């Protein structure tokens, strides 16, 4: 997985008015994707995005592992202004220990459908919800 920052923190110049409005109106989802399974320790989510599709802003406040079921190219806008381009290969896994809350959207900018599963750890979450 290669994550390339293409817009710095604090710069909203290239953001669309519609996307900025979502952030200003605090339109933030707690749903990471489509829930597949849940118990007291874990929650399994699935994300399927066709080319051009976008998930709205969502909040990550727990440690998670992201598993790529397909190749893909995504754009992720963080509420702090940063924009990252994420390129991944089928079979790659990304682990994120959550010390701070992360709020971002996700858009498929590639030419193939993206399929990702996310395992969210319910017991190991951040102690303070600081936004970055």
Secondary structure, DSSP 8 states (H G I E B T S, - for coil): -EEEEEE-TT--TTS-HHHHHHHHTT--BS--SEEEEE-SSEEEEEEEE-TT-EEEEEEE-EEEEEEESS-EEEEEEBTTS-EEEEEE-TT-EEEE--SSBEEEEEEE-SSS-EEEEEEEEEEEE-SS--B-
